[in-house]
Amino acid sequence: MTPTESVKYLEHVASAESPDAIIYTSEYNDRLFYENLVKLAYLLKERNFNTPIIIVNNDADKDFKKKILQFGADDCISSNFEPEKLNYWIDFLKLFKKLAKENSTEKDQFSDVKISFEKRMFDILVSGVLLLVASPIMLLIALIIKLESKGPVFYISKRAGMGYKVFNFLKFRSMSTGADKELSKLLHLNQYSGGVEVKDENGSNPVFFKIKNDPRITRFGKFLRDTSLDELPQLINVLKGDMSIVGNRPLPLYEAQQLTKDQAALRFMAPAGITGLWQVTKRGKSEMSEQERIDLDMSYAKNHSFMFDIKLLLKTVPALFQEEAV
């Protein structure tokens, strides 16, 4: 179906038959395509459909991606995608669009929420200095990771931060290569599920996922995690503006998609950070529940300020010496 045909289809389709997604390849890249892209975005909004528009383009640069987003598309991906991940991403985009509509009034209150000038200057100064100071250590860590096991030095994953902004989250790789593929075999070990399979007491999947003594972690990886040295590359994220030094932890997309309704979405109105309220107050305490973590994230979102960040930062160093990271 061409973009023109899609417009005609959406003009007459019943609400119950709304498509899950509209996907076009880069062969459509002329003036008519952009005109129809605007029409599609308008029709979807007018018909109250949560259908995401996705463009497939292997050679897309930043300017092209920016342009198609401005004209109404929701994302631009390459053709080298896995069907399962694409299905998941479509579900995430649909939930995000639904949230934007359901909470339009609430979101208007946060539309002007930005990282304050002093906080951003602090982030640039601290991350820049720390990267310079830690660069020899980071080079040594990279070398050891390469010597210990095959695979990349960095673990890069998509995370949702402030305002649901999705970015590439950096960490030193602390697990064996292919660890993500073993995740389904370890769901019963999730510390947020209370030792039961995947469902919680309400019969739904726990939002957060973390395993104590994860068998996928390498020997050196355990040292990196115990000392929090695996977090050092996130200073690059801070310098780029993806994150802040202090804030709510950016969430993996499979976790973020479950926090797109009710007041839990409030936690995304605060900056994403390397350290924050729940890390400081609950680090070393294994009894933290999923709801406690959500409540702490929302509390930070409501009360964060530059001085509050400084207080949390001063408490971070002693918290690093607790036995267990949450």
Secondary structure by P-SEA (a helix, b strand, c coil): ccaaaaaaaaacccccccccccccccccccaaaaaaaaaaaaaaaaacccbbbbbbbccccaaaaaaaaaacccccccccccaaaaaaaaaaaaaaaaaaaaaaaaaaaaccccccaaaaaaaaaaaaaaaaaaaaaaaaaaaaaaaaccccccbbbbbbcccccccccccccccccccccccccccccccccccccccccccccccbbbbcccccccaaaaaaaaaccccccaaaaaaaccccccccccccaaaaaaaccccccccccbbbcccccccccccccccccaaaaaaaaaaaaacccaaaaaaaaaaaaaaaaccccc
